[in-house]
Structure formats: C-alpha cells, structure tokens
C-alpha cells in the first residue's frame, strides 16, 4: 500500500495607496515598434500620406508611394540613415522633446508632461511637438476620445493633454543625441564654500537591503496591484529601508516606496508568473549590472511616476496625472547648459522659471495654470484660474527645487552642492556622473577606495566604512551579510541564514571567508571562521529538489519490496530511499504505477485533510492511510509518541500507524512552545472533533488546575424499595447520618457513622446488619 505525493513550488508597486496612472515609466505588453505602428493605423489615409511625403525619399532611392500607410512609415524609420536625416531637420525644441524620451528610456509620454518639460526648458512646446508628429517621429496613441485622426494640429487641441499620449519609434529613441537648451541658467560669479558631493552609494545600499528582505520573504500583492498591509508595514517599519538618508541635504518622503519602485524598474525584484508576489532577482544580477548600476538608478529615478519627492494629493488620482516627474529631467537638462565649472543658485532657478513658465511648480496637471501660459504654448488649457502671488509661487518653488536637486539628485551623485560666500545662497552644478547619465560627458572615473574597510567582530557583526565600498562590493556583501544599519558607517550581521543564502548564490565557504579576510583590517575571529564552516558543512548535507514525487509505504518492508520491483527494469530511473518508509522519484513518468497499489495522491497546495482517528481509549491516535499526508506525522511527533507495531507478514496489509498521547509527550510539546489552544486547534483540524476527555484530563493535570483528590472508606446501604430510602433521607434522625445517594435503592454511609445510624434505626424499629 503506498501513497504518492507531488511536491512542487507554486508558481504595481507603491506603498499601498492608489497610485496615479503610469506616465514616464508606463508599462505595456506590446513591443514598442508594434505599438508605434498600431498608433499610426488610427490615422486616416491623407494624414499618413502627408507624413510619408514630409519624410522624403528613402535612402535606397526608391519612389514614395502616393498613398502612404502605417507599415511604410514604420519601415522607413527602421533605417538608421533615414532617422539621422530627419533628426538633422529638427529645431532645438523638437530635439529637446526627443531627448526627454531617450533619457527616461520610455516609449510613451502624455502631451501634458512633454509640454511641461519643454516649457521649463524654454522651448515652444506646440510647434516642437507638431513638427515631430508631421515627420512621423512621434505618433498619437489610439484614444476613444479622439477617434480616427485626420489632422494632427486639431487632434492635439481636441484631446485632453493629461490623457492624450505620444509614443516614439524605438529606432528614433536610439538614434537621438541629447540636446542642450539654448538658454542657460544664471551663473554664480562669487566665491563658494562648503562644496559637497555624495558618493552615490546610498540607493545601492538600500536596494541591496531590499533585495535581501524580498529574498527572505517575498512581497505579496492584492488583486488591485497594491501590497498587502503586512508586507507594506514590514517595509515601512524596517530601519534600513525607512531610515533617513545620511548625506541628504533635504529629507524625502516615503523612502521605502522609492526603493521599491527603483528595484522594480531595475529588475532587482521581479513578479512571479502568477503576478501575485514579487521575488528577488538571482544573485547574478549584481555581477551583470554593478558597473552600470548608478546610471540605471538615475535613469529609473528620472522616469518614476508613482513616487514623488514631496507628499502630494490630488482630488482624483484616477483622472489626474503628476507634473512633478517632468521637472527632474528638465532641471538636469537645463543645468547641462552650464559649463563644467559653472554653478547656478537655486533661488535664481526658481525666479527664472517663474518668469519663463509660471506653471512650472504644479504638482498635478489638474491644478490651475494661473497665467494660462500652458494653454497659449500648446499645453493643457486651464479649467479654472486661481491667481497666485509671487511669494506663494516662490516659497513652494524653492521647496520643490531643493527636494528634487538636494533631496534626490544629490544622494544619487548627479549634482554637487555648495554655498555662495557672503550671501549664503545654495548653489548647484552637475557632476561628471550627471553629465554621463545625460549622455553629455565621458564615463566618470572610479572613486579612490580603501582596500581594507571591514571590521569583523566576534559577535558576528561587521562594521564597514563607505570609503572602501563600490557597487560591486555592495552586491557581493549583500549576498552573504545582512544589512542592519546604513549611515556614515555601515553595519552588517553574519547569520546562518545569510551565509546559507550566499552559498545558495554560488559562494563557497572558502570564497566567502577569503572575501571577508581580503577587506578586513585584522584577522577574522576564530569563532566566525568556525561558524561559517560549520554552517556550510550542514548545508552540504541537504539536497534540494525543486520538483519531485514522494511515495509513502506502510512499512519499511513494503518499501524494500518496491525497490526490488524497480530494479527489475533498467529502463526505469532508480528512486532514492528517504527515511524509513519513503521513496523519492525525480521524474514522475518513471514510477511503475502498475506494480504499486496506490490508495491516494495529495496536492500540498490545498488545505490539510482530516486524517486522524481517535481510538476508544482517548489517548491513542491512528492515521488514516488513505487521507494522511507527510506533515501530520511531524505534527503528532510534537506531543505524542509513536506506538511501535509488529512487522506484518509478507503480503499482509500493514496496520495503521498509531501515536499515544502521554503526560511525558505533552510535557515535551509544551517545553518546545506548543500551547494548549494550539493542541485544541490541531484536534479540530486533523480529527474533525474536540479534544478527547482523556487528553483534556492530561492537559488539566499539566497546568495544575485539578485540586488534590481525597479518598475515604465508605459502606453502601441497600434498601428494599426506593420509598424506604426516600424516608430515611428525609427523616431528621437518619438523614444527616447518610451520605450521597448512589441509585434508586442505594446510599453511601461513612465508616465512622455506622454506629449512630444503627441506634437511630433501632429507635425506628429497623435492624441494621453490617456484613
């Protein structure tokens, strides 16, 4: 008799609030080229023909068809030489618009967002965007609001700028070169002091910690795409993820949500095939991406829409779109117009932006534009006008600029900060990394680092100094040491779980110790070395099977007999004996089912079944072999002992396995943390009934709730009829001398009251004989 068990692992991202629609970082299941061609298919024939004629003859010299179509326009842009020829015909405004697409690595941007970015950069949004549409470099995405498009200019005026989206051909995004705006920010000419530049490690350290946390326990999502409250709280309360950035010049809100969004953008955490959980990426991610990680993080930050530097609210996040993310890319591009050694004051940036684009400090596109400038320049017309004084605009504008530049861009290593001597004004400039991210400068040189920057302590804590860390080393340490504090000095913890995680990721115990020794300022404590080797040796005794079939037998003799059947054929893969009564088979197709008498098959993704029978004595529990699973025996072993049965004769059916609950077994369970309510819940789940009285008696005795019992010698008086007994119990001479009634004609008598009872009965004319 055997049972087969299949063991197989079951196969939006913010802080739990309803996030606004994706904009810069919009996701789509369609490939970019197909999405672009699909957008063009919504154009009418005359509009497509005009675009194809505006593009000019193809590079191979073939003729232009009189009536263009979506396929012809898309195929024309597939050729790099054709794209370069079209880009050469663009003005600065159009080239800036394409730079926004390329630097944020997105294929689709809302009209309101692109208009906002171009207005901040000092370009005329309307003509620049229309020119790109006329040349087919951008396309208007399909919209029920617009319907088929016959005129590009009127389509832009009819559609809602916040909902109307523009997509780009992938070859255009690849071929564009970053354009600097014509108007540079006002330069600071005075002397500077307190120049500061971050090491750029802060986001990498926090992402390393997040990767560890998700690897230890995946994040679960609701059907609405938000995290379950327990998982959200786990991140929000984590001191490493939620702690303030040590070197930030401006505090940021909702830091766990920022790291979560960046990790998702980078692919450091990935959804499982079901989409219900987020899992940590394989350890190879760090080796493959560590060199380019600062650039990848910066690009991801420039395109984030679900997270913002400031806590913002909108009347309806389902209909509104955020304007704040477009300020990031526009500010960096604007600063790139300065020379490498030139600085700009934050106050001057705010003043010039207020004069150039009065709505630049809007946080949502449903906010009113006080001057109507956006509507005049091709942006979103304002439904209501609320005049704002210069003081109000300037106050929020300064906070906004400092949050973007000093709160986020500075810790990412994209800008430097300083103060103007005398005035104390805050000034800013791009770093070499900032120019490299904007594709306007060479690869920044690596920072000088210390070779030995670790202190490994006997209590398994590791102190690390930032001066020795690089992205590669952060990734390496994250694989086998748990980040416990991130600040000016860093703290890690070596645990059995973290070491096993490193070993699972490809480290050997020797390589792990060599890595610590190489960067440690002193020899490793012997206790740490011994513990790492011990944990590694224990792990090597365990074999992990991602998918397997376990076959359970009633006894070891039955299992051995099945092994003999298996060995009779060389074509069948040999199983592996596990414990006393199990066989493990890696390939289920090789199981000789015709030679085994299977009584059940269980799926462990379903809830456990009722499979234990309580025998009449109340303390003996028998397993039902047709319904029991592998987990029930481990559960029983916590508070019951296995009752050894005699081996059945060959061919006989093995008796069900039995367990006995004893006072000693219950004491063992409670010493291991098992409580009485847990035992009660187990009986309800596994037996389908309440705890038997005999077990309840043992539980009561274990908790000392039964008082000391008293025993006394008693005599039993038998009466001929119940009526005589009723009279004796009621009569005042005999009633007090009698004990409790034991039946219709029986009553107990205390040993010391037999004499007085005889005398009382004699007075009544009744003789009492004691045998």
C-alpha positions in Angstrom: 0.0 0.0 0.0 1.5 3.3 -1.0 0.6 6.9 -1.4 2.1 9.3 -3.9 2.8 13.0 -3.1 3.7 15.7 -5.6 5.8 18.4 -4.1 6.1 21.4 -6.5 6.6 25.1 -5.6 3.6 27.2 -6.7 4.4 29.3 -9.3 2.1 47.9 -9.0 4.2 48.9 -6.8 3.9 51.6 -4.2 3.3 51.9 -0.6 -0.3 50.7 -0.7 -2.0 53.9 -1.8 -3.8 54.1 -5.1 -1.0 55.3 -7.4 -1.7 57.7 -10.3 -1.5 56.3 -13.8 1.9 55.5 -15.1 3.3 58.2 -17.3 7.1 58.3 -18.0 7.6 54.8 -16.9 4.4 53.4 -18.5 4.3 49.6 -19.0 2.9 47.9 -22.0 2.7 44.3 -23.1 3.0 45.4 -26.8 6.5 45.8 -28.2 7.5 49.4 -28.9 7.6 49.1 -32.6 4.3 47.3 -32.8 2.7 49.9 -30.5 4.0 52.7 -32.7 2.7 51.1 -35.9 -0.7 50.4 -34.2 -0.9 54.1 -33.3 -0.3 55.1 -36.9 -3.1 52.8 -38.1 -5.6 55.2 -36.4 -4.5 57.9 -38.8 -6.6 58.5 -41.9 -5.0 58.0 -45.4 -4.5 61.6 -46.2 -2.7 62.2 -42.9 -0.4 59.2 -43.4 0.4 60.3 -47.0 1.4 63.8 -45.7 3.7 62.3 -43.1 5.3 60.0 -45.7 5.9 62.9 -48.1 7.4 65.0 -45.3 9.8 62.3 -44.5 11.2 62.4 -48.1 12.7 59.7 -50.3 14.1 56.5 -48.7 17.8 56.1 -48.6 17.8 53.4 -51.2 16.4 55.9 -53.8 13.0 54.1 -54.4 10.0 56.2 -55.1 7.5 57.3 -52.5 4.1 55.7 -52.9 1.3 58.2 -53.5 -0.8 56.9 -50.6 1.4 56.2 -47.6 0.4 53.7 -44.9 1.5 52.8 -41.3 3.8 50.0 -42.4 5.7 52.1 -44.9 6.3 54.9 -42.3 7.4 52.4 -39.7 9.7 50.6 -42.1 11.2 53.9 -43.2 12.1 54.7 -39.6 13.7 51.3 -39.1 16.6 52.5 -41.2 19.2 54.5 -39.1 20.3 56.7 -42.0 16.6 57.8 -42.5 16.3 58.6 -38.8 19.5 60.6 -38.8 18.4 62.6 -41.9 15.1 63.5 -40.2 16.8 64.5 -36.9 19.1 66.9 -38.8 16.0 68.8 -39.9 14.7 69.4 -36.4 14.9 72.6 -34.3 16.1 72.8 -30.7 12.6 72.4 -29.2 11.9 69.1 -31.1 15.3 67.8 -30.2 14.8 68.5 -26.6 11.4 66.7 -26.7 13.2 63.6 -28.2 15.9 63.9 -25.5 13.2 63.5 -22.8 12.1 60.2 -24.4 15.7 58.9 -24.8 17.0 59.9 -21.3 14.0 58.4 -19.5 14.0 55.3 -21.7 10.3 55.4 -22.2 8.2 54.9 -25.3 5.1 56.9 -24.3 4.6 60.3 -22.6 1.5 62.3 -22.1 1.1 65.5 -24.1 0.8 67.5 -20.8 4.0 66.0 -19.5 6.0 66.7 -22.6 4.6 70.2 -22.9 5.5 70.8 -19.2 9.1 69.7 -19.7 9.6 71.8 -22.9 8.1 74.8 -21.2 10.5 74.6 -18.3 13.4 74.3 -20.8 12.4 77.5 -22.6 11.1 75.9 -25.8 7.8 76.5 -27.6 6.0 73.2 -26.9 3.3 73.4 -29.5 5.4 73.9 -32.7 8.1 71.5 -31.5 5.6 68.6 -30.9 3.6 69.3 -34.1 6.9 69.1 -36.1 7.7 65.7 -34.6 4.2 64.4 -35.5 4.4 65.8 -39.0 7.6 63.9 -39.6 6.3 60.7 -38.1 9.0 60.6 -35.4 6.2 60.6 -32.8 2.6 59.3 -33.1 -0.6 59.9 -31.1 -1.6 56.8 -29.3 -5.2 55.5 -30.1 -7.9 57.1 -27.9 -11.7 56.8 -27.9 -11.8 60.5 -27.1 -10.1 61.3 -30.5 -11.3 58.6 -32.8 -9.6 58.4 -36.2 -7.1 61.2 -36.8 -7.2 63.3 -40.0 -5.5 66.5 -38.8 -2.6 66.4 -36.3 -3.0 70.0 -35.1 -6.7 69.7 -34.4 -6.2 66.4 -32.7 -3.9 68.0 -30.2 -6.4 70.7 -29.5 -9.4 68.4 -29.1 -7.8 65.8 -26.8 -7.2 66.2 -23.1 -3.5 66.9 -22.7 -3.3 64.8 -19.5 -4.8 61.7 -21.1 -3.6 62.1 -24.7 -0.3 60.2 -25.1 2.5 60.4 -27.6 4.7 57.4 -28.5 8.1 57.1 -30.2 9.6 54.7 -32.7 12.3 52.7 -31.0 14.9 53.5 -33.7 14.2 57.2 -33.2 14.8 57.0 -29.5 18.0 55.1 -30.0 19.4 57.5 -32.7 18.7 60.8 -30.9 21.5 62.7 -29.2 20.9 64.7 -26.1 20.3 68.4 -26.9 21.2 71.2 -24.6 18.7 74.1 -24.2 19.7 77.4 -25.7 19.0 79.4 -22.5 21.5 78.6 -19.7 20.6 79.2 -16.0 22.0 82.4 -14.4 25.7 81.8 -13.4 27.0 82.4 -9.9 30.2 84.5 -10.1 31.0 84.9 -6.4 33.3 82.7 -4.2 31.9 79.4 -3.0 32.4 77.4 0.2 31.3 74.0 1.7 31.3 72.2 -1.7 29.8 68.7 -1.2 29.4 65.7 -3.4 27.7 62.4 -2.4 29.4 59.1 -3.0 26.3 57.8 -4.9 26.2 54.6 -2.8 23.0 55.4 -0.8 20.5 54.0 -3.3 22.7 51.0 -4.0 23.0 50.1 -0.3 19.2 50.5 0.3 18.5 48.4 -2.8 20.9 45.7 -1.6 19.0 45.6 1.7 15.6 45.5 0.0 16.9 42.6 -2.2 17.8 40.7 0.9 14.4 41.3 2.5 12.4 40.2 -0.5 14.7 37.2 -0.9 14.0 36.1 2.7 10.2 36.7 2.3 8.6 37.6 -1.0 6.2 40.6 -1.2 2.5 39.7 -1.9 0.1 41.8 -3.9 -3.6 42.2 -3.8 -5.8 42.0 -6.8 -5.6 45.8 -7.1 -1.9 45.7 -7.5 -1.0 47.1 -4.1 0.9 45.4 -1.3 -0.8 43.6 1.5 -0.8 45.6 4.7 1.5 43.2 6.4 4.1 43.4 3.7 3.7 47.2 3.4 4.2 47.6 7.1 7.2 45.3 7.0 9.0 47.7 4.6 7.8 50.9 6.3 9.0 49.7 9.7 12.3 48.4 8.5 15.0 50.8 9.9 17.3 50.3 7.0 14.7 50.9 4.3 12.8 53.7 6.1 15.7 55.4 7.8 16.7 58.9 6.6 19.5 59.2 4.0 22.6 60.1 6.0 24.1 62.6 3.5 20.9 64.0 2.1 20.6 67.8 2.1 16.8 67.7 2.1 14.6 65.0 3.6 12.4 62.9 1.3 9.1 61.3 2.0 8.1 57.6 1.6 11.6 56.2 1.2 10.6 52.5 1.2 8.3 53.3 -1.7 11.2 54.9 -3.6 13.5 51.9 -3.2 10.6 49.6 -4.1 9.9 51.4 -7.3 13.6 51.6 -8.3 14.1 47.9 -7.6 11.1 47.1 -9.8 12.4 49.3 -12.6 15.8 47.8 -12.5 14.6 44.2 -12.3 16.2 43.7 -8.9 12.8 42.4 -7.8 10.5 40.6 -10.3 6.9 39.4 -10.3 6.4 35.7 -10.3 4.5 34.1 -13.2 1.2 34.4 -11.3 1.7 38.1 -10.6 0.7 37.6 -7.0 4.2 38.0 -5.5 7.5 39.9 -6.0 10.6 37.8 -5.8 14.3 38.8 -5.6 16.3 38.6 -8.8 19.0 35.9 -8.9 22.4 36.8 -7.4 23.9 37.1 -11.0 22.1 40.5 -11.2 24.9 42.1 -9.2 27.7 40.8 -11.3 25.9 41.6 -14.5 24.8 45.2 -13.6 27.1 46.5 -10.9 29.2 48.6 -13.2 26.3 50.4 -14.7 24.1 50.4 -11.6 24.5 54.2 -10.8 23.4 55.1 -14.3 20.5 52.6 -14.2 19.3 54.0 -10.9 19.5 57.6 -12.2 17.6 56.7 -15.3 14.9 54.9 -13.3 14.5 57.9 -10.9 14.1 60.4 -13.8 11.1 58.3 -15.1 9.4 57.5 -11.8 5.7 58.5 -11.7 4.2 56.5 -8.8 6.7 58.1 -6.3 7.4 61.8 -5.8 9.9 63.8 -3.8 7.0 65.6 -2.0 3.9 64.2 -0.4 1.2 65.3 -2.9 -2.5 64.8 -3.1 -5.0 65.2 -5.9 -8.7 65.3 -6.0 -8.9 62.2 -8.1 -5.7 60.2 -8.8 -7.5 58.1 -11.4 -8.1 61.1 -13.7 -5.2 63.4 -12.8 -1.5 62.9 -13.7 1.5 64.2 -11.8 3.5 67.1 -13.2 6.4 66.7 -10.7 8.4 64.0 -12.5 8.9 66.1 -15.6 10.7 68.7 -13.5 13.5 66.2 -12.8 14.6 65.6 -16.4 14.0 69.3 -17.3 16.2 70.6 -14.5 19.1 68.3 -15.3 18.9 69.2 -18.9 18.8 72.9 -18.0 21.8 72.6 -15.8 23.7 70.9 -18.6 23.7 74.2 -20.4 26.3 75.4 -17.8 30.0 74.8 -18.3 31.7 72.1 -16.3 33.0 74.6 -13.7 29.9 76.8 -13.6 27.3 76.9 -10.8 23.7 78.1 -10.6 21.8 79.4 -7.5 18.6 77.6 -6.6 16.9 80.9 -6.0 17.8 82.2 -9.4 16.5 79.0 -11.0 13.1 79.5 -9.3 12.9 83.1 -10.3 13.7 82.5 -13.9 11.3 79.5 -14.1 8.5 81.7 -12.7 9.1 84.2 -15.5 9.6 81.7 -18.2 6.9 79.1 -17.4 4.6 80.3 -14.5 3.0 76.9 -14.0 6.4 75.1 -13.6 5.8 74.3 -9.9 2.5 72.5 -10.4 2.3 69.1 -8.8 -0.7 67.8 -10.7 -1.9 68.6 -14.1 -5.4 69.2 -12.8 -4.1 72.2 -10.9 -5.0 75.6 -12.4 -2.4 77.4 -14.5 -2.6 81.0 -13.1 -1.4 82.7 -16.2 -2.8 80.5 -18.9 0.7 80.2 -20.3 0.5 76.5 -20.8 -2.6 76.9 -23.0 -1.0 79.6 -25.1 2.0 77.4 -25.8 0.2 74.2 -26.6 -0.2 72.8 -23.2 -3.2 71.8 -21.2 -5.8 74.6 -21.0 -6.9 75.6 -17.5 -10.5 74.9 -16.5 -10.3 77.4 -13.7 -7.9 80.2 -12.9 -6.7 80.9 -9.3 -4.3 83.9 -9.2 -1.3 83.3 -7.0 1.1 85.8 -5.6 4.8 85.7 -6.3 5.5 84.9 -2.7 3.3 81.8 -2.8 4.9 80.6 -6.0 8.4 81.3 -4.8 8.0 79.5 -1.5 6.7 76.3 -3.0 9.1 76.6 -5.9 12.2 76.7 -3.6 11.0 73.7 -1.6 10.3 71.8 -4.8 13.7 72.6 -6.4 15.6 71.7 -3.2 13.6 68.5 -2.8 14.4 67.4 -6.4 18.0 68.6 -6.5 19.2 68.2 -2.9 16.8 65.5 -1.7 17.1 63.1 -4.6 19.6 64.1 -7.3 22.3 64.8 -4.7 22.3 61.4 -3.0 22.2 59.8 -6.4 25.5 61.5 -7.2 24.1 63.6 -10.1 24.7 67.1 -8.7 27.1 68.9 -6.4 26.0 71.4 -3.7 27.7 74.5 -2.2 27.0 77.9 -0.7 27.9 81.3 -2.1 30.2 83.1 0.3 28.7 86.1 1.8 25.1 85.6 0.7 24.8 82.0 1.9 22.7 81.1 -1.2 22.6 77.4 -2.1 24.2 76.7 -5.5 24.3 73.6 -7.6 26.1 72.0 -10.6 26.1 68.7 -12.5 28.7 66.1 -11.5 30.6 64.0 -14.1 28.1 61.2 -13.3 25.2 63.6 -14.0 26.6 64.6 -17.4 27.3 60.9 -18.2 23.7 60.0 -17.4 22.6 62.7 -19.8 24.9 61.4 -22.4 26.8 64.7 -22.4 30.1 63.5 -20.9 32.6 60.7 -20.7 32.4 57.8 -18.2 33.2 59.3 -14.8 36.5 58.0 -13.3 36.1 55.5 -10.4 36.4 56.8 -6.9 39.5 56.0 -4.9 38.7 53.3 -2.4 40.3 51.7 0.6 41.3 48.0 0.3 40.7 47.2 3.9 37.5 48.8 5.2 35.8 46.0 7.3 35.9 45.1 11.0 34.6 41.6 11.6 33.7 41.3 15.3 33.4 38.1 17.4 29.7 38.6 17.9 29.3 38.2 14.0 28.7 42.0 13.5 30.6 43.6 10.6 31.4 47.3 10.6 32.1 48.7 7.0 33.3 52.2 6.1 31.8 53.8 2.9 35.3 54.9 1.7 36.0 51.3 0.7 32.7 50.3 -1.0 31.9 50.1 -4.6 28.7 48.9 -6.3 30.4 45.6 -7.0 31.3 45.2 -3.3 27.8 46.2 -2.1 26.4 43.5 -4.3 28.9 40.9 -3.1 28.3 41.7 0.6 24.6 41.7 0.1 24.7 38.1 -0.9 26.0 36.8 2.5 25.8 39.5 5.1 22.5 41.1 6.4 22.4 44.9 6.3 21.4 46.2 9.7 22.3 49.9 9.6 23.0 52.3 6.8 24.6 55.6 7.7 28.0 57.3 7.7 29.3 53.9 9.0 27.6 50.7 7.9 26.7 47.7 10.0 26.1 44.1 8.7 25.3 40.9 10.5 26.5 37.4 9.7 23.8 34.8 10.4 23.3 31.2 9.5 20.5 32.3 7.1 22.7 34.9 5.4 25.6 32.5 5.0 23.3 29.9 3.5 21.9 32.5 1.2 25.4 33.2 -0.1 26.2 29.6 -0.5 22.9 29.1 -2.5 24.0 32.0 -4.7 27.2 30.3 -5.7 29.7 31.2 -3.0 31.8 28.5 -1.4 32.7 28.8 2.3 36.3 29.3 1.4 35.5 32.1 -1.1 33.2 33.8 1.4 35.9 33.8 4.1 38.5 35.0 1.7 36.3 37.9 0.7 36.0 38.9 4.4 39.7 38.4 5.0 40.7 40.5 2.0 38.9 43.6 3.1 39.2 43.2 6.9 41.7 45.3 8.8 42.5 42.4 11.1 42.4 38.6 11.2 38.9 37.1 11.3 37.8 36.0 14.8 38.2 32.1 15.1 34.6 31.8 16.2 33.4 33.5 13.0 35.5 31.2 10.8 34.4 28.1 12.6 30.7 29.1 12.5 30.9 29.8 8.7 32.5 26.4 8.0 30.0 24.7 10.3 27.0 26.3 8.6 28.4 25.4 5.2 29.0 21.8 6.1 25.5 21.4 7.5 24.0 22.8 4.3 26.0 20.4 2.2 24.2 17.5 3.9 20.9 18.7 2.5 19.8 18.1 -1.1 17.1 20.4 -2.6 14.7 19.2 -5.2 12.6 21.9 -7.0 10.1 19.2 -8.0 9.8 15.6 -7.0 7.3 12.8 -6.2 7.4 11.1 -2.8 5.9 7.7 -2.4 4.9 6.6 1.1 4.7 3.0 2.2 3.0 1.4 5.3 6.3 -0.1 6.5 10.0 -0.3 5.6 9.4 -3.9 4.3 6.9 -2.7 1.8 9.3 0.0 0.6 12.1 -2.5 0.2 9.9 -4.8 -1.8 9.0 -1.9 -4.1 12.7 -1.2 -4.6 13.1 -4.8 -5.8 10.4 -4.2 -8.3 12.1 -1.1 -9.5 15.5 -2.7 -10.0 13.9 -5.4 -12.3 13.9 -3.0 -15.2 16.9 -0.9 -16.3 14.7 1.4 -18.3 13.2 2.9 -15.2 15.1 5.5 -13.2 16.1 4.2 -9.8 14.3 6.0 -6.9 16.1 7.3 -3.8 15.2 5.9 -0.3 14.2 8.6 2.1 13.8 7.9 5.9 12.2 4.5 6.7 9.1 4.4 4.5 9.5 6.8 1.6 10.9 6.7 -1.9 11.8 9.9 -3.8 11.4 10.0 -7.6 12.6 13.0 -9.6 10.6 12.1 -12.7 7.0 11.1 -12.1 6.9 9.4 -15.5 9.3 6.7 -14.3 7.0 5.5 -11.5 5.8 1.9 -12.2 2.2 2.5 -11.2 1.1 -0.9 -12.5 3.3 -2.5 -9.8 2.2 -0.4 -6.9 -1.2 -0.3 -5.2 -1.7 3.4 -4.7 -4.5 4.4 -2.4 -4.3 8.2 -2.6 -2.5 11.2 -4.1 -2.2 14.5 -2.4 -1.6 18.1 -3.6 0.1 20.1 -0.8 -1.1 23.4 -2.2 -4.6 22.5 -0.8 -5.5 22.7 2.9 -4.7 19.6 5.1 -7.4 17.0 5.4 -9.0 15.3 8.4 -7.0 12.1 8.6 -6.6 11.1 12.3 -8.9 8.7 14.2 -9.2 8.9 18.0 -9.5 5.4 19.4 -11.8 4.5 22.3 -9.2 5.0 25.0 -9.0 8.7 24.0 -5.2 8.8 24.0 -4.3 6.6 21.0 -4.5 8.3 17.6 -4.5 6.2 14.4 -3.6 7.6 11.0 -6.0 7.0 8.1 -3.5 6.0 5.3 -6.0 7.0 2.6 -6.1 10.6 3.7 -2.9 11.3 5.8 -0.1 13.4 4.5 3.6 13.8 5.2 3.0 16.7 7.6 0.7 15.0 10.0 3.4 12.7 11.5 5.7 15.7 12.1 2.8 17.5 13.9 2.0 14.4 16.0 5.6 13.9 17.0 5.5 17.2 18.8 3.1 16.0 21.6 2.6 12.2 21.0 4.9 9.1 20.8 4.9 6.6 18.0 3.5 3.2 19.0 5.7 0.5 17.5 3.8 -2.3 15.8 4.9 -5.7 14.8 6.1 -6.1 11.2 3.3 -7.7 9.2 3.8 -10.9 7.4 4.7 -10.8 3.8 1.6 -10.0 1.7 -0.4 -8.8 4.7 -1.6 -5.2 4.9 0.3 -3.1 7.4 -1.7 -1.8 10.4 -2.3 1.9 10.6 0.4 3.9 12.3 -0.6 4.8 15.8 0.6 7.5 18.3 -0.1 7.7 22.0 -0.5 10.9 24.0 1.1 10.7 27.4 2.0 13.1 30.2 5.6 12.9 29.1 4.9 13.6 25.5 2.7 16.6 26.4 5.4 17.9 28.6 7.8 17.7 25.7 5.5 19.6 23.5 4.9 22.4 25.9 8.7 22.7 26.5 9.0 23.3 22.7 6.5 26.1 22.7 3.3 24.2 22.0 0.3 25.7 23.9 -3.0 24.1 24.9 -5.0 26.2 22.5 -2.8 25.0 19.6 -3.4 21.4 20.6 -7.2 22.1 20.7 -6.9 23.7 17.2 -4.9 20.7 15.9 -7.6 18.2 17.1 -10.3 20.2 15.4 -8.4 20.4 12.1 -7.0 16.9 12.0 -9.6 14.8 13.8 -12.7 16.9 13.0 -13.8 16.8 16.6 -13.0 18.1 20.1 -10.1 17.1 22.3 -10.9 13.7 23.9 -11.7 13.8 27.6 -8.6 11.7 28.4 -6.3 14.2 26.7 -8.2 17.1 28.3 -7.5 15.4 31.6 -3.8 15.3 30.9 -3.8 18.9 29.8 -5.6 19.9 33.0 -3.2 17.9 35.2 -0.2 19.5 33.4 -1.4 23.0 34.2 -2.2 22.1 37.9 -5.8 23.1 37.7 -7.1 19.9 39.4 -7.1 20.1 43.3 -5.7 17.3 45.4 -8.1 14.3 45.5 -9.3 12.8 48.8 -10.4 9.2 49.3 -12.4 7.8 52.3 -13.7 4.3 53.3 -17.5 4.1 52.7 -20.2 1.5 53.2 -23.1 1.0 50.8 -26.6 0.6 52.3 -29.1 -1.4 50.1 -32.8 -0.7 50.7 -35.7 -2.9 49.6 -37.6 -0.1 47.9 -36.9 3.5 46.8 -39.7 4.7 49.1 -37.9 3.4 52.2 -34.7 5.2 51.1 -36.6 8.4 50.5 -38.0 8.2 54.0 -34.6 7.6 55.6 -33.0 10.5 53.7 -35.8 12.9 54.8 -36.2 11.8 58.4 -34.2 14.1 60.8 -32.9 11.2 62.9 -31.3 9.3 59.9 -30.9 11.9 57.1 -27.8 13.6 58.5 -26.1 10.2 59.0 -26.4 9.1 55.4 -24.1 10.0 52.5 -24.8 10.6 48.8 -27.4 8.6 47.0 -25.9 6.1 44.7 -29.0 4.8 43.0 -32.8 4.3 43.5 -32.2 2.0 46.5 -28.6 2.6 47.4 -26.9 5.2 49.6 -23.4 5.6 51.0 -22.5 5.6 54.7 -19.3 7.0 56.2 -17.4 4.4 58.2 -17.5 6.4 61.4 -21.3 6.9 61.3 -22.4 3.3 61.2 -22.9 3.1 65.0 -25.1 6.2 65.3 -27.1 5.1 62.3 -27.7 1.6 63.9 -29.0 3.3 67.0 -31.3 5.7 65.1 -32.7 2.9 63.0 -33.3 0.8 66.2 -35.4 3.6 67.6 -37.5 3.4 64.4 -37.8 -0.4 64.8 -35.4 -1.3 62.0 -32.4 -3.5 62.4 -29.1 -2.8 60.5 -26.6 -5.6 60.0 -23.1 -4.8 58.8 -21.5 -7.6 56.8 
